[in-house]
Amino acid sequence: MGRGISTLLEAFAPDMVAADEHRPETPGLADVDHVLERIAAQLAARYPALGDDLVTQTVRESYAALARGAGVRSHLVATAERFARQRLDDLLRARLPAGTPTVPQVLFVCVANAGRSQLAAALLRHYAGDAVTVRSAGSAPADDVHEAVRAILADLTDDADGTAYPKPLTDDAVRAADVVISMGCGDVCPVLPGKRYEDWIVGDPALASPDGVRAIRDELDTRVRALLADLLADLLPDRVHPTS
């Protein structure tokens, strides 16, 4: 592991540094620092308004944060790049002058970002398409999405943008959001002025039977459709419809 990455991990997750010394490097990615430098250079060209230093910092932080989980280790760098792009988009959005026309942005947060918040985000993307920007995150992200939840996600989206992986809650995600929906972790979300906050009391799929997981999906479906109807009434009834 490169010294630069090790230093970041010491800041993000000290326990990860010791554990990682006993794990084999991902084949072909022994020089992670070099790969991240290349990604940062490419993204700096795409986000010139943010500056090279901030882009590089965001890329490295994104990698370090995701490296704590084993679930994305086989494709960690590619996933970290997607996460960094999302964070850079959010940083740009948060810097827009007040009153700039944008589509609504909704952030779903639960503890592990492996169940409820993933389902809610996928449902909102399914109904709203590009009319709403959707994010999800966890206060203590799991290694991977729950298997039962991933099966439901497969019916809602092909996950072409690689969003179905547990992600940590970041300040930039909260600042970019218009609506923050928490599920079981409301006390960890920064409370910022001008944001709409809701706390949804919904069961945890990790503790539910298969029938229970489907019931949670149905409850989230109802809540998501109501939220979308409130945000984008002009989409009804053509875009907002029950799932089978």
SELO-706047 format. One record per residue (C-alpha): residue in one letter; residue number from 1; x, y, z. Coordinates in Angstrom, 2 decimals, m for minus. Last residue first. Example, Ala and Ser with C-alpha at 12.3 -4.5 7.8 and 13.67 -1.06 7.14 Angstrom:
<kezas>
keza_tornu_u_v_w
S_2_13.67_m1.06_7.14;
A_1_12.30_m4.50_7.80;
</kezas>
This chain:
<kezas>
keza_tornu_u_v_w
S_244_m46.05_m4.52_m9.35;
T_243_m44.67_m1.07_m8.89;
P_242_m47.05_1.81_m8.28;
H_241_m47.01_4.83_m10.59;
V_240_m45.26_8.17_m10.69;
R_239_m44.19_9.08_m14.22;
D_238_m47.51_9.63_m15.98;
P_237_m49.61_10.68_m13.01;
L_236_m48.01_12.95_m12.05;
L_235_m44.78_14.53_m13.23;
D_234_m46.09_18.07_m12.69;
A_233_m46.36_17.41_m8.96;
L_232_m42.60_17.25_m8.69;
L_231_m41.45_17.56_m5.12;
D_230_m44.69_16.61_m3.35;
A_229_m45.54_13.82_m5.75;
L_228_m41.95_12.65_m5.43;
L_227_m42.24_12.42_m1.66;
A_226_m45.55_10.56_m1.87;
R_225_m44.09_8.13_m4.41;
V_224_m41.08_7.57_m2.14;
R_223_m43.24_6.88_0.92;
T_222_m45.42_4.35_m0.89;
D_221_m42.42_2.57_m2.40;
L_220_m40.67_2.61_0.97;
E_219_m43.60_0.75_2.48;
D_218_m43.62_m1.75_m0.38;
R_217_m39.88_m2.36_m0.10;
I_216_m40.23_m2.89_3.65;
A_215_m43.01_m5.41_3.02;
R_214_m40.77_m7.20_0.50;
V_213_m38.01_m7.37_3.11;
G_212_m40.47_m8.75_5.66;
D_211_m41.57_m11.49_3.29;
P_210_m37.92_m12.48_2.86;
S_209_m37.49_m12.35_6.66;
A_208_m36.25_m9.13_8.24;
L_207_m33.29_m8.14_10.40;
A_206_m30.96_m6.99_7.63;
P_205_m33.98_m5.47_5.87;
D_204_m34.24_m2.86_8.67;
G_203_m37.78_m1.67_9.31;
V_202_m38.87_1.86_8.44;
I_201_m39.43_4.93_10.64;
W_200_m38.71_7.72_8.17;
D_199_m37.01_10.82_9.56;
E_198_m37.48_13.90_7.37;
Y_197_m35.26_16.93_6.87;
R_196_m35.78_19.75_4.38;
K_195_m32.66_21.83_3.97;
G_194_m32.45_25.63_4.03;
P_193_m30.29_25.82_7.13;
L_192_m27.98_22.88_7.84;
V_191_m28.47_20.08_10.35;
P_190_m25.53_17.71_9.99;
C_189_m26.79_14.13_9.84;
V_188_m25.63_11.86_12.67;
D_187_m28.73_12.26_14.88;
G_186_m31.09_11.04_12.17;
C_185_m29.60_7.56_12.06;
G_184_m32.53_5.11_11.93;
M_183_m33.82_6.09_8.53;
S_182_m32.84_9.61_7.52;
I_181_m34.27_11.51_4.55;
V_180_m32.36_14.67_3.59;
V_179_m34.08_16.97_1.07;
D_178_m32.47_19.82_m0.88;
A_177_m29.13_18.05_m0.95;
A_176_m25.80_19.59_m1.96;
R_175_m24.76_20.46_1.62;
V_174_m25.64_16.95_2.84;
A_173_m23.60_15.24_0.12;
D_172_m20.68_17.63_0.70;
D_171_m20.59_16.79_4.41;
T_170_m20.12_13.12_3.66;
L_169_m22.05_10.02_4.69;
P_168_m20.08_6.92_3.82;
K_167_m20.96_4.81_0.78;
P_166_m22.30_1.27_0.53;
Y_165_m22.48_0.07_m3.10;
A_164_m25.39_0.28_m5.51;
T_163_m24.39_3.44_m7.41;
G_162_m22.47_1.72_m10.20;
D_161_m23.74_3.97_m12.98;
A_160_m25.20_1.07_m14.96;
D_159_m27.06_m0.15_m11.90;
D_158_m29.37_m2.23_m14.11;
T_157_m32.29_m0.71_m12.24;
L_156_m35.53_m1.60_m10.49;
D_155_m35.66_m5.39_m10.73;
A_154_m31.95_m5.71_m9.92;
L_153_m32.51_m3.51_m6.88;
I_152_m34.89_m6.14_m5.49;
A_151_m32.19_m8.84_m5.72;
R_150_m29.67_m6.42_m4.19;
V_149_m31.96_m6.00_m1.20;
A_148_m32.03_m9.72_m0.45;
E_147_m28.24_m9.89_m0.75;
H_146_m27.65_m6.95_1.58;
V_145_m25.46_m4.32_m0.07;
D_144_m21.75_m4.67_0.68;
D_143_m19.04_m4.02_3.27;
A_142_m21.39_m2.05_5.49;
P_141_m21.31_1.73_5.82;
A_140_m21.38_3.33_9.30;
S_139_m23.33_6.61_8.92;
G_138_m24.56_5.39_5.55;
A_137_m25.15_7.09_2.22;
S_136_m27.65_7.53_m0.60;
R_135_m27.92_10.10_m3.37;
V_134_m30.62_10.95_m5.90;
T_133_m30.80_13.77_m8.42;
V_132_m34.42_14.31_m9.45;
A_131_m35.96_14.83_m12.90;
D_130_m33.37_12.53_m14.47;
G_129_m35.47_9.43_m13.82;
A_128_m38.18_10.23_m11.30;
Y_127_m39.89_6.88_m10.76;
H_126_m36.98_4.45_m10.98;
R_125_m34.52_6.93_m9.48;
L_124_m36.85_7.31_m6.48;
L_123_m37.17_3.55_m6.12;
A_122_m33.41_3.04_m6.33;
A_121_m32.78_5.68_m3.67;
A_120_m35.37_4.20_m1.32;
L_119_m33.96_0.71_m1.76;
Q_118_m30.37_1.81_m1.17;
S_117_m31.39_3.85_1.89;
R_116_m33.24_0.91_3.39;
G_115_m30.66_m1.81_2.77;
A_114_m26.89_m1.57_2.55;
N_113_m26.27_2.08_3.34;
A_112_m25.16_0.76_6.77;
V_111_m26.75_3.24_9.17;
C_110_m29.39_4.90_7.01;
V_109_m29.27_8.02_4.85;
F_108_m31.27_8.99_1.77;
L_107_m30.19_12.23_0.06;
V_106_m32.57_14.00_m2.33;
Q_105_m31.61_16.58_m4.96;
P_104_m34.25_18.69_m6.71;
V_103_m33.42_19.73_m10.28;
T_102_m31.48_22.97_m10.56;
P_101_m32.25_26.61_m11.40;
T_100_m29.73_28.95_m9.72;
G_99_m31.57_30.88_m7.02;
A_98_m28.65_31.08_m4.62;
P_97_m25.34_30.99_m6.46;
L_96_m23.98_27.50_m7.13;
R_95_m21.25_26.37_m4.75;
A_94_m23.23_23.44_m3.29;
R_93_m23.76_22.12_m6.81;
L_92_m20.04_22.09_m7.55;
L_91_m19.27_20.21_m4.34;
D_90_m22.05_17.74_m5.11;
D_89_m20.67_17.04_m8.58;
L_88_m17.25_16.55_m7.00;
R_87_m18.72_14.07_m4.51;
Q_86_m20.39_12.08_m7.28;
R_85_m17.18_12.06_m9.30;
A_84_m15.23_10.87_m6.23;
F_83_m17.70_8.03_m5.67;
R_82_m17.37_6.92_m9.30;
E_81_m13.55_7.04_m9.00;
A_80_m13.70_5.10_m5.73;
T_79_m15.73_2.41_m7.47;
A_78_m13.15_2.09_m10.24;
V_77_m10.34_1.94_m7.67;
L_76_m12.07_m0.63_m5.48;
H_75_m13.01_m3.18_m8.12;
S_74_m12.05_m6.35_m6.25;
R_73_m12.14_m4.46_m2.93;
V_72_m15.78_m3.39_m3.24;
G_71_m17.21_m5.62_m0.51;
A_70_m14.14_m5.52_1.70;
G_69_m15.06_m2.21_3.28;
R_68_m12.51_0.19_4.81;
A_67_m11.10_0.87_1.36;
L_66_m14.22_2.90_0.58;
A_65_m13.14_5.79_2.82;
A_64_m9.53_5.73_1.63;
Y_63_m10.53_5.77_m2.04;
S_62_m12.94_8.65_m1.56;
E_61_m10.38_10.59_0.48;
R_60_m7.80_10.17_m2.27;
V_59_m10.15_11.33_m5.01;
T_58_m11.44_14.23_m2.91;
Q_57_m7.93_15.43_m2.07;
T_56_m6.92_15.32_m5.73;
V_55_m10.02_17.30_m6.75;
L_54_m9.44_19.86_m3.99;
D_53_m5.81_20.34_m4.99;
D_52_m6.46_20.57_m8.73;
G_51_m9.04_23.34_m8.51;
L_50_m12.79_23.19_m8.10;
A_49_m13.69_25.27_m11.16;
P_48_m11.58_23.01_m13.38;
Y_47_m13.89_20.01_m12.83;
R_46_m13.35_17.80_m15.93;
A_45_m9.64_18.61_m16.21;
A_44_m9.24_17.96_m12.48;
L_43_m11.07_14.68_m13.02;
Q_42_m8.44_13.41_m15.45;
A_41_m5.57_14.54_m13.21;
A_40_m7.20_12.95_m10.16;
I_39_m7.62_9.65_m12.00;
R_38_m3.94_9.64_m12.98;
E_37_m2.85_10.48_m9.43;
L_36_m5.12_7.72_m8.14;
V_35_m3.42_5.18_m10.39;
H_34_0.06_6.29_m9.30;
D_33_m0.88_6.14_m5.62;
V_32_m2.30_2.65_m6.08;
D_31_1.04_1.24_m7.19;
A_30_0.29_m2.39_m6.40;
L_29_m2.80_m2.24_m8.58;
G_28_m2.23_m5.06_m11.06;
P_27_m3.63_m7.71_m8.74;
T_26_m5.36_m6.15_m5.69;
E_25_m2.80_m6.24_m2.92;
P_24_m2.96_m9.19_m0.54;
R_23_m4.30_m8.52_2.94;
H_22_m2.17_m8.72_6.09;
E_21_m0.99_m5.08_6.02;
D_20_m4.61_m4.10_5.44;
A_19_m5.63_m5.05_8.95;
A_18_m3.12_m2.67_10.52;
V_17_m4.15_0.24_8.33;
M_16_m7.89_m0.47_8.59;
D_15_m7.90_m0.02_12.35;
P_14_m6.90_3.64_11.91;
A_13_m9.97_4.42_9.76;
F_12_m10.26_7.84_8.12;
A_11_m7.07_9.54_9.39;
E_10_m4.84_6.47_9.38;
L_9_m6.43_5.54_6.08;
L_8_m5.28_8.81_4.60;
T_7_m1.70_8.19_5.71;
S_6_m1.78_4.66_4.29;
I_5_m2.97_6.01_0.96;
G_4_m0.06_8.43_0.73;
R_3_2.41_5.78_1.89;
G_2_1.40_3.46_m0.92;
M_1_0.00_0.00_0.00;
</kezas>
